[in-house]
Amino acid sequence: MSRREKIEAMLADEPNDTFLRYSLAMEHKSEGDFAESLRRLEELTHDDPPYVPAFFMAGQILADLALEDPTRLDESRKFLRDGIDQARSQGDAHAAAEMSELLSSLGERGEL
């Protein structure tokens, strides 16, 4: 049984477990299924409260995809801006700073 299958089995018992849902998104990323990873990360950003690491990871994935498809850069920036707001509202200054740093580096690639 693969790691992804193990996570999926655990999620069958605990479908609302945030960490398992995030782990599954990361497994899809490691398998190269970026669309499914992004879909699952976006779901986490709509939780109450939103899961801050999901914003950062979605921003990173989209920034990487923007190297091949520059239209993804604006999507990355949006996730990061929203994530910074959420991190600040949840008192997570470290996550806000990390996302701010990545957002700043994206500016160096130029505007679309």
PLY file of the C-alpha trace (Angstrom):
ply
format ascii 1.0
element vertex 112
property float x
property float y
property float z
element edge 111
property int vertex1
property int vertex2
end_header
0.00 0.00 0.00
1.43 3.37 -1.01
1.76 6.29 1.36
-1.10 8.06 -0.44
-3.32 4.99 -0.07
-2.54 4.81 3.65
-3.50 8.47 4.08
-6.68 7.93 2.08
-7.57 4.97 4.31
-7.07 7.07 7.44
-9.15 9.85 5.91
-12.00 7.41 5.37
-12.17 7.15 9.18
-11.41 10.83 9.88
-12.59 12.82 6.80
-12.26 16.20 8.55
-8.74 15.70 9.87
-6.91 18.79 8.66
-3.43 17.30 8.90
-4.42 14.18 6.95
-6.10 16.32 4.28
-2.95 18.45 4.02
-0.79 15.32 3.91
-2.86 13.95 1.04
-2.42 17.21 -0.87
1.33 16.94 -0.34
1.34 13.34 -1.58
-0.38 14.43 -4.77
2.27 17.13 -5.15
5.08 14.60 -4.68
3.44 12.37 -7.31
3.41 15.29 -9.75
-0.38 15.67 -9.70
-0.31 19.42 -9.15
-3.93 20.00 -10.16
-5.22 17.60 -7.50
-2.78 18.93 -4.93
-3.93 22.49 -5.59
-7.59 21.46 -5.44
-7.10 19.88 -2.04
-5.02 22.79 -0.74
-7.69 25.25 -1.87
-10.30 23.27 0.06
-8.20 23.73 3.19
-8.12 27.49 2.63
-11.92 27.51 2.91
-12.02 25.74 6.28
-13.05 27.62 9.40
-10.48 28.67 10.36
-8.54 28.45 7.10
-5.42 26.27 7.27
-2.56 28.74 6.85
0.09 26.28 5.55
-2.23 25.46 2.62
-1.99 29.05 1.35
1.81 28.95 1.45
2.09 25.58 -0.28
-0.43 26.54 -2.98
1.52 29.74 -3.55
4.77 27.79 -3.86
3.31 25.24 -6.28
1.81 27.96 -8.45
5.07 29.94 -8.40
6.90 26.84 -9.61
4.29 26.23 -12.31
4.64 29.87 -13.38
8.17 29.13 -14.57
6.53 27.17 -17.40
3.20 29.03 -17.54
3.52 32.70 -16.48
-0.26 33.02 -16.20
-0.04 31.08 -12.90
1.97 33.86 -11.24
-1.07 35.98 -10.40
-2.75 32.93 -8.85
0.31 32.40 -6.70
0.29 36.01 -5.58
-3.41 35.82 -4.64
-2.92 32.73 -2.48
0.04 34.36 -0.78
-1.75 37.65 -0.12
-4.78 35.84 1.26
-2.50 33.59 3.31
-0.64 36.55 4.79
-3.97 38.06 5.87
-5.09 34.77 7.41
-1.76 34.18 9.14
-1.88 37.64 10.68
-5.49 37.21 11.80
-4.52 33.89 13.44
-1.45 35.40 15.11
1.06 33.43 13.02
3.72 36.04 12.34
6.24 33.43 11.18
3.97 32.10 8.41
3.05 35.66 7.40
6.74 36.52 7.11
7.53 33.41 5.02
4.70 34.14 2.62
5.68 37.80 2.43
9.21 36.78 1.49
7.97 34.48 -1.28
5.54 37.14 -2.51
8.38 39.66 -2.64
10.54 37.26 -4.64
7.74 36.84 -7.18
7.81 40.56 -7.81
11.37 40.17 -9.04
10.09 38.03 -11.94
8.19 41.00 -13.32
4.54 41.81 -13.69
2.32 40.02 -16.18
0 1
1 2
2 3
3 4
4 5
5 6
6 7
7 8
8 9
9 10
10 11
11 12
12 13
13 14
14 15
15 16
16 17
17 18
18 19
19 20
20 21
21 22
22 23
23 24
24 25
25 26
26 27
27 28
28 29
29 30
30 31
31 32
32 33
33 34
34 35
35 36
36 37
37 38
38 39
39 40
40 41
41 42
42 43
43 44
44 45
45 46
46 47
47 48
48 49
49 50
50 51
51 52
52 53
53 54
54 55
55 56
56 57
57 58
58 59
59 60
60 61
61 62
62 63
63 64
64 65
65 66
66 67
67 68
68 69
69 70
70 71
71 72
72 73
73 74
74 75
75 76
76 77
77 78
78 79
79 80
80 81
81 82
82 83
83 84
84 85
85 86
86 87
87 88
88 89
89 90
90 91
91 92
92 93
93 94
94 95
95 96
96 97
97 98
98 99
99 100
100 101
101 102
102 103
103 104
104 105
105 106
106 107
107 108
108 109
109 110
110 111
